[in-house]
Amino acid sequence: MKILIVLTYYRPHVSGLTIYVERLARALANRGHTVTILTSQYDRRLPREEPIDGVRVLRVPVLFRVSKGVIMPTIGYEATREVKAHDVLSIHLPQFDAAGIAFRARVSGKPAVLTYHCDLRMPSGPFNYLVNQVIHIANRIAAAFSDAVVAYTKDYAIHSPFLSSYLGKLHVIPPPVDVSSIDDRDVEDFKQRYLKGKSPAIGMAARLATEKGVEYLAEAFGLILKEYPDAQVLFAGQYKNVLGEAEYAHRLQPWLDRYRGKWTFLGVLNPAEMTAFYRACDLTVLPSVNSTESFGLVQIESMICGVPVVASDLPGVRQPILTTGMGRIAPIRNSQALANEMLRILKEPDKYQKDSAQIAGMFSPQATAERYERLFEDLLAKKAKEDDNG
């Protein structure tokens, strides 16, 4: 099959969505399919077109930004050409251009699958409210022209204002998770570099962004220190110049100043470093606060590395722990409860050890790609049958 995958941001941009698509695209290419990524040239230094891991990446020039979105005047031309050249489309929401691209798929008779990663919530303000409404309308138009809608979990789908309207088209496909293998020595080197013998280590892997609820970990960490004075926080992910999050970072600074020497920002890590990060931790935390977090791939990564998780009681986000039993669920926006659940794991760590290999198999990129492949094949067969009958 020739598969066209469309999303606003792709590598080297780092987010849960880009990591998901990168793993899916690579797995589909490894299964013998021709895969093209149509995305934005959000940084003019990036090449317009390049191969990455057997996948063709085509970037469309950006004229200007609208909040976290981008305006690409030539996206229509590029999309029309690429839709005609491919057999199926995989469109990843949220994105401004989804409606027009899904319409082109319908007109061209090509099956289109929407993958809905999360609800979009813009910062407060009249302009962002207008942008939010435009994107919501575009998403619904895209869904109307698409043949199927994919969600990570049914839990998230039935609670999502968007997904719950399309349950008749819904297909649940677990997200792809891949963890690099490293030697025990690499883990010990990581611990020596960042922990210097201090413990326990509490990890968080995320961007420093409002929806991630970092302030609740900061408050809970103060409670942890009362019982574990040598506890450390390791924060993996972008923490400087996060798009649209300057005010949030400024608001967090007093907390971070208070924990100087006990809270370490690691920045964006490569896959091997991420494995070392997880394995160096005693537990990881995902204290997200709203439906812009629909699952949390980092939870599965942590579990595959043998490290339990405390996550917010949000639709979708709670499912990795409910499915595996490898962690605790805490009420959202409740630092005391978050600290209590962390302490339960720290005091009884063996209770939360599960079969990591089994978890890895459930969420492997190969398993996810196979599910998409079957969905694409079913839709192509249905289209062919409709054409024969028409």
C-alpha positions in Angstrom: 0.0 0.0 0.0 0.9 3.6 -0.5 0.0 5.3 2.8 -0.1 9.1 3.2 0.1 10.3 6.9 -0.8 13.9 7.6 0.0 15.9 10.8 1.0 19.4 11.6 4.3 18.7 13.4 6.8 15.9 12.8 10.4 15.2 13.7 12.6 16.8 14.9 9.6 18.4 16.9 9.1 16.2 20.0 5.6 15.5 21.4 3.5 12.4 22.2 1.8 12.8 18.8 5.0 13.1 16.8 6.5 10.1 18.6 3.3 8.1 17.9 3.4 8.9 14.2 7.1 8.3 13.9 6.8 4.8 15.4 3.7 4.0 13.3 5.2 5.2 10.0 8.5 3.3 10.6 6.6 0.1 11.5 4.4 0.4 8.4 7.4 1.0 6.2 9.2 -2.0 7.8 6.1 -4.1 6.8 6.7 -3.2 3.1 4.4 -0.2 2.6 5.4 3.0 0.9 4.9 5.7 3.6 4.9 9.5 3.1 4.6 12.1 5.9 2.9 15.4 4.9 3.7 18.0 7.5 4.8 21.5 8.1 8.2 23.1 7.6 7.8 24.7 11.0 11.5 25.6 11.1 12.9 27.0 7.8 16.2 25.3 8.4 14.5 21.9 7.9 14.7 20.4 4.4 11.5 20.5 2.3 11.9 16.8 1.7 14.0 14.0 3.1 13.9 10.3 3.9 13.9 9.3 7.6 14.0 5.6 8.6 12.6 4.5 5.3 9.8 7.1 5.3 9.5 10.0 2.9 9.0 13.3 4.8 7.5 16.2 2.8 7.3 19.5 4.6 5.1 22.4 3.5 6.4 26.0 4.0 4.8 28.0 6.9 3.8 31.6 6.3 3.0 32.4 9.9 1.7 30.8 13.1 -1.6 31.1 14.8 -1.0 30.2 18.5 0.3 26.6 18.3 -1.0 26.1 14.8 0.6 27.0 11.4 -0.7 28.6 8.2 0.6 26.9 5.1 -0.7 28.6 1.9 0.5 25.8 -0.4 -0.9 22.9 1.7 -3.9 22.5 -0.7 -1.7 22.0 -3.7 0.6 19.6 -2.0 -2.3 17.6 -0.5 -4.2 17.3 -3.8 -1.1 15.9 -5.5 -0.2 13.5 -2.6 -3.7 12.2 -2.1 -4.0 11.2 -5.7 -0.6 9.4 -5.5 -1.5 7.3 -2.5 -4.0 4.5 -1.7 -5.1 5.5 1.8 -4.8 8.5 4.2 -4.0 8.5 7.9 -4.9 12.0 9.2 -3.9 12.9 12.7 -5.9 15.4 14.8 -5.8 18.1 16.0 -4.7 20.1 13.0 -6.0 23.1 11.0 -5.9 21.5 7.6 -7.7 18.2 8.3 -11.0 19.2 6.8 -9.6 20.1 3.4 -7.4 17.0 3.2 -10.2 14.6 4.2 -12.4 16.3 1.6 -9.8 15.7 -1.1 -9.7 12.0 0.0 -13.5 11.7 -0.4 -13.4 13.4 -3.8 -10.6 11.2 -5.0 -12.3 8.0 -3.7 -9.4 7.3 -1.3 -10.2 5.9 2.2 -9.3 8.3 5.0 -8.7 7.4 8.6 -8.7 10.0 11.4 -6.7 9.4 14.5 -7.8 11.6 17.3 -5.0 12.1 19.8 -6.5 14.5 22.2 -8.9 17.4 22.7 -7.4 20.7 22.0 -7.5 23.5 24.6 -6.1 26.9 23.7 -5.0 29.4 26.3 -7.7 31.8 27.5 -8.6 34.9 25.5 -11.0 36.0 22.7 -8.6 35.2 19.8 -7.7 31.8 21.1 -11.4 31.0 21.7 -12.1 31.8 18.0 -9.1 29.6 16.9 -10.5 26.8 19.1 -13.9 27.0 17.5 -12.4 27.0 14.0 -10.4 23.9 14.8 -13.4 22.1 16.3 -15.4 22.9 13.1 -12.6 21.7 10.9 -12.3 18.5 13.0 -16.0 17.7 12.6 -15.9 18.4 8.8 -12.9 16.0 8.6 -14.7 13.4 10.5 -17.7 13.7 8.2 -15.5 13.0 5.2 -13.5 10.2 6.8 -14.3 6.5 6.7 -13.1 5.6 10.2 -12.0 7.3 13.4 -9.2 5.8 15.6 -8.9 6.4 19.4 -6.4 5.0 21.9 -9.1 3.8 24.3 -12.8 3.5 24.4 -12.7 5.1 27.9 -11.4 8.3 26.3 -13.7 8.1 23.3 -16.9 7.9 25.3 -15.9 10.9 27.4 -14.6 13.1 24.6 -17.1 15.6 23.2 -15.7 15.0 19.7 -15.1 11.2 19.7 -18.4 10.4 21.4 -20.2 11.8 18.3 -18.5 9.2 16.0 -18.8 6.0 18.0 -20.3 4.3 14.9 -17.0 4.9 13.0 -14.8 4.3 16.0 -11.9 1.8 16.0 -9.8 1.4 19.2 -6.1 0.8 18.4 -3.5 0.9 21.2 -0.7 3.3 20.6 2.8 2.2 19.6 5.5 2.1 22.3 9.1 1.3 21.7 11.9 1.3 24.3 15.6 1.0 23.5 17.7 -1.8 25.0 20.7 -0.7 27.0 23.3 -2.3 29.4 23.0 -2.2 33.1 26.3 -0.3 33.1 24.6 2.5 31.2 21.9 2.8 33.8 24.5 2.9 36.6 26.4 5.6 34.7 23.2 7.6 34.4 22.5 7.2 38.1 26.0 8.3 39.1 25.7 11.4 36.8 22.3 12.6 38.0 21.5 11.0 41.3 25.0 10.6 42.9 23.7 7.9 45.3 20.6 9.8 46.4 17.2 8.2 46.4 14.3 7.6 45.8 14.2 9.0 42.3 10.8 10.3 41.0 10.7 10.7 37.2 8.5 12.8 35.0 8.7 12.7 31.2 6.9 15.6 29.5 7.1 19.0 28.0 7.0 21.8 30.6 3.4 22.6 29.6 0.3 23.7 31.4 -1.8 20.6 30.8 0.9 18.4 32.3 0.2 19.5 35.9 3.8 20.0 36.8 2.8 22.2 39.7 1.0 19.3 41.4 4.2 17.2 41.3 6.1 20.2 42.7 3.6 20.5 45.6 3.5 16.8 46.2 7.3 16.6 46.2 7.4 18.8 49.2 5.4 16.2 51.1 7.6 13.3 49.8 10.6 15.1 51.2 9.2 14.9 54.7 9.5 11.1 54.6 12.4 10.8 52.1 14.7 13.8 52.6 17.1 12.6 49.9 14.4 12.2 47.2 15.1 13.6 43.8 13.0 14.6 40.8 14.3 13.9 37.3 12.4 15.7 34.6 13.0 14.5 31.1 11.7 16.6 28.2 11.7 20.1 26.8 11.7 22.7 29.6 13.0 25.8 27.8 11.2 27.8 25.2 8.2 25.5 25.1 5.9 27.0 22.5 3.1 29.0 24.2 4.2 28.1 27.7 6.4 31.0 28.8 3.9 32.3 31.4 3.5 28.8 32.8 7.3 28.3 33.2 7.5 31.7 35.0 4.7 30.7 37.4 6.5 27.4 38.2 9.9 29.1 38.9 9.4 29.7 42.7 8.7 26.0 43.2 11.8 25.0 41.1 14.0 27.5 43.0 12.9 25.9 46.3 14.0 22.5 45.1 17.4 23.5 43.7 19.7 20.6 44.0 16.8 18.1 44.3 15.0 18.8 40.9 17.0 18.1 37.8 15.9 19.1 34.2 17.5 16.6 31.8 16.2 18.2 28.6 15.2 16.2 25.5 16.9 12.7 25.7 17.6 10.3 22.9 15.9 6.8 23.0 18.8 5.1 24.9 19.0 7.9 27.4 15.3 7.7 27.9 15.6 4.0 28.8 18.4 4.9 31.3 16.2 7.6 32.7 13.2 5.3 33.3 15.4 2.5 34.8 17.1 5.0 37.1 13.7 6.0 38.6 11.8 4.3 41.5 8.6 5.5 40.0 7.3 8.0 37.4 4.5 10.4 37.5 2.0 11.8 35.0 -0.1 14.4 36.9 -1.9 15.7 33.8 -5.0 17.9 34.4 -7.3 17.9 31.4 -8.3 16.0 28.2 -5.5 17.3 26.1 -3.8 14.2 27.7 -5.6 11.2 26.3 -3.3 8.3 27.3 0.3 9.1 28.1 2.7 6.9 26.1 5.3 7.6 28.7 3.4 5.4 31.2 3.9 2.3 29.0 7.5 3.2 28.4 8.1 3.4 32.1 6.3 0.1 32.7 8.3 -1.7 30.0 11.4 -0.6 31.9 10.0 -2.1 35.1 9.1 1.2 36.8 5.6 1.7 38.2 3.5 4.9 37.5 1.2 7.3 39.3 -1.2 8.9 36.9 -4.2 11.2 37.0 -7.7 9.8 37.1 -8.5 11.1 33.6 -10.4 9.2 30.9 -7.8 7.3 28.8 -4.9 8.3 31.1 -6.0 5.9 33.8 -6.2 2.9 31.4 -2.5 1.9 31.3 -2.6 1.4 35.1 -6.1 -0.2 35.1 -5.0 -2.6 32.3 -1.6 -3.6 33.8 -2.0 -3.0 37.5 1.5 -1.4 37.5 0.8 1.7 39.4 -1.7 3.9 41.2 -4.3 6.4 40.1 -4.6 9.8 41.8 -7.4 12.4 41.6 -6.6 15.3 39.3 -5.3 18.6 40.7 -4.8 17.1 44.2 -1.2 17.3 45.4 -1.9 15.5 48.7 -3.5 12.6 47.0 -0.7 12.5 44.4 1.9 12.3 47.2 -0.1 9.6 49.0 -0.2 7.4 45.9 3.5 7.9 45.3 4.3 7.0 48.9 2.3 3.8 48.6 4.5 2.7 45.7 7.7 3.7 47.4 6.8 1.7 50.6 5.7 -1.4 48.7 7.5 -1.4 45.4 7.3 -5.2 44.8 3.5 -5.0 44.8 3.5 -3.0 41.6 6.0 -5.2 39.6 4.2 -6.8 36.6 5.3 -8.7 33.4 7.1 -6.0 31.5 7.6 -8.2 28.4 3.9 -8.9 28.1 3.2 -5.1 28.4 5.8 -4.5 25.6 4.1 -7.0 23.3 0.6 -5.4 23.8 1.9 -2.0 22.8 4.6 -2.8 20.3 4.7 -0.6 17.1 4.4 -3.8 15.1 1.1 -4.6 16.8 -0.2 -1.1 16.2 0.9 -1.2 12.6 -0.9 -4.5 12.0 -4.1 -3.1 13.4 -3.9 0.0 11.1 -3.0 -2.3 8.2 -6.1 -4.4 8.7 -8.3 -1.3 8.9 -6.8 0.1 5.7 -7.3 -3.2 3.9 -10.9 -3.5 5.0 -11.6 0.1 3.9 -10.0 -0.5 0.5 -12.0 -3.7 0.0 -15.2 -1.9 0.9 -14.4 0.9 -1.6 -13.6 -1.7 -4.3 -16.9 -3.4 -3.6 -18.8 -0.1 -3.7 -17.1 0.7 -7.0 -18.1 -2.7 -8.5 -21.7 -2.3 -7.4 -21.8 1.4 -8.6 
